[in-house]
Amino acid sequence: MKPTDDLREEHTAVRLMLRILDGVCTDIEAERSVKLEHLEGLLEFMKIFVDKCHHTKEEVYLFPEMEKAGIPARELIGSLIMEHKQGREHVSRIEEAVSRKVWDKEGLTILEDARAYIQLLTLHTEKEEKDLFPMADACLSPEVQKELLDSFEVVENEEIGTGKHEEFHRLLHRLKEIYLMPEKEKES
């Protein structure tokens, strides 16, 4: 396994979370009930899985190794880091709305920020998979790739916590059943 394979697997979970978040937005717009604990779970996923785990793997480990190897991706990496920052800003505003329990139709800021976050991360993950990861795969030595995988494991187990990834996957599975059900079933 390459470090980019690990990051791609995480992108799969991120994309599922984005689909669930879109389902939450749809329910808010349709004035269907959305549970506070579901929003808090999604926020924890965004803050811990996406930012503290996934983005740390990229910003602290992958990007510096790519720069050290002389891979001509400085501009691309700069734009990805800026997108990480923009994502954090959206998450912060979503968190503020959730903490104030304002996510009904009048609390449109949560919808605006959630939709903007969905769009941002959708394009962001595509850019990484299409442009960044192939460069890393082609140019990083097998030794560096092994070191990166070891570092990624440390992030998951020591910084995030052993078993936390699995816990997030269980959360997504539960929320998928609620927010990605066919509309006909939701209405009944």
C-alpha positions in Angstrom: 0.0 0.0 0.0 1.2 3.5 -0.8 0.5 6.6 1.3 -1.8 7.9 -1.4 -3.8 4.7 -1.3 -4.5 5.4 2.4 -5.5 9.0 1.6 -7.7 7.8 -1.3 -9.5 5.4 1.1 -10.1 8.3 3.5 -11.5 10.3 0.5 -14.1 7.6 0.1 -15.3 8.2 3.7 -15.1 11.9 3.2 -17.3 11.7 0.1 -19.8 9.6 1.9 -19.9 12.2 4.7 -20.5 14.9 2.1 -23.4 13.0 0.7 -24.8 12.6 4.2 -24.3 16.3 4.9 -26.1 17.1 1.6 -29.0 14.8 2.9 -29.1 16.7 6.1 -29.3 20.0 4.2 -32.2 18.6 2.1 -34.0 17.6 5.3 -33.5 21.1 6.8 -34.8 22.7 3.6 -37.8 20.4 3.6 -38.3 21.2 7.3 -37.8 17.6 8.4 -36.4 16.9 11.8 -32.6 16.7 12.1 -31.2 15.5 15.4 -28.6 17.5 17.2 -26.5 14.4 17.9 -26.3 13.7 14.1 -25.0 17.2 13.5 -22.6 16.9 16.3 -21.4 13.5 14.9 -20.8 15.0 11.5 -19.0 17.9 13.0 -16.7 15.6 14.9 -16.0 13.7 11.7 -15.2 17.0 9.9 -12.9 18.2 12.7 -11.2 15.0 13.7 -11.3 12.6 10.7 -11.0 15.2 7.9 -8.9 17.9 9.5 -6.9 16.5 12.4 -6.3 13.2 10.7 -6.5 13.4 6.9 -5.2 17.0 6.5 -2.5 16.5 9.1 -1.2 13.5 7.0 -1.0 15.8 4.0 0.2 19.0 5.5 2.7 17.7 8.1 4.0 14.6 6.2 3.1 14.3 2.5 3.5 17.9 1.3 6.9 18.5 2.9 8.2 15.2 1.5 7.0 16.2 -1.9 8.8 19.5 -1.6 11.9 17.9 -0.3 11.9 15.5 -3.3 11.8 18.6 -5.6 8.4 17.6 -7.0 7.2 20.7 -8.9 3.9 21.1 -7.0 4.5 24.2 -4.9 1.6 26.1 -6.4 -0.8 23.1 -6.2 0.2 22.4 -2.6 -0.3 26.1 -1.7 -3.8 26.0 -3.2 -4.6 22.7 -1.3 -3.5 24.2 2.0 -5.6 27.3 1.3 -8.6 25.0 0.7 -7.9 23.2 4.0 -8.1 26.6 5.7 -11.3 27.5 3.9 -12.8 24.2 5.0 -11.9 24.9 8.6 -13.7 28.3 8.3 -16.9 26.6 7.0 -16.7 24.0 9.7 -16.3 26.6 12.4 -19.4 28.5 11.2 -21.4 25.2 11.0 -20.2 24.4 14.5 -21.4 27.8 15.7 -24.8 27.3 14.2 -25.1 23.8 15.8 -23.9 25.1 19.2 -26.6 27.8 19.1 -29.1 25.1 17.8 -29.9 27.2 14.8 -30.2 24.9 11.8 -33.8 25.3 10.8 -34.8 26.9 7.5 -34.3 30.4 8.9 -30.8 29.5 10.1 -29.6 29.6 6.5 -26.0 30.1 7.4 -25.6 26.5 8.2 -27.1 25.6 4.8 -24.8 28.0 3.0 -21.7 26.9 4.8 -22.6 23.2 4.6 -23.2 23.5 0.8 -20.0 25.5 0.3 -18.1 22.9 2.3 -19.5 20.1 0.2 -18.6 21.9 -3.0 -15.1 22.8 -1.7 -14.2 19.3 -0.5 -15.7 17.6 -3.6 -13.4 19.6 -5.9 -10.5 19.4 -3.4 -10.5 15.6 -3.3 -10.8 15.4 -7.1 -7.8 17.7 -7.5 -5.7 15.7 -5.1 -6.6 12.4 -6.8 -6.1 13.7 -10.3 -3.1 15.9 -9.9 -1.3 15.5 -6.5 -1.4 11.8 -5.8 0.0 10.7 -9.2 3.0 13.0 -8.8 3.6 11.6 -5.3 3.3 8.1 -6.5 5.7 8.7 -9.4 8.3 10.7 -7.6 8.6 9.6 -4.0 11.0 6.7 -3.4 9.7 3.4 -1.9 11.6 4.3 1.3 9.9 7.6 1.7 6.5 6.1 0.9 7.1 3.5 3.7 8.1 6.3 6.1 5.0 8.2 5.2 2.8 5.2 5.9 4.4 4.7 9.2 3.8 8.4 10.0 0.2 8.1 8.9 -0.2 5.1 11.3 1.2 7.3 14.2 -1.3 10.0 13.4 -4.2 7.5 13.4 -3.2 5.7 16.6 -1.5 8.4 18.8 -3.0 11.7 17.7 -6.5 10.5 16.8 -6.8 7.4 18.9 -6.8 3.7 18.2 -10.2 2.6 16.9 -11.4 6.1 16.1 -11.4 5.5 12.4 -13.6 2.5 12.8 -15.9 4.5 15.1 -16.3 7.1 12.4 -17.1 4.5 9.8 -19.8 3.1 12.1 -21.2 6.7 12.5 -21.3 7.2 8.7 -23.0 3.9 8.2 -25.8 4.8 10.8 -26.2 8.3 9.3 -26.3 6.9 5.7 -29.3 4.8 6.7 -31.1 7.9 7.9 -30.1 10.7 5.4 -29.5 8.8 2.2 -32.7 6.7 2.2 -35.0 7.1 -0.8 -37.2 10.1 -0.4 -40.4 8.0 -0.6 -39.3 6.1 2.5 -38.5 9.3 4.4 -42.0 10.7 3.7 -43.8 7.8 5.2 
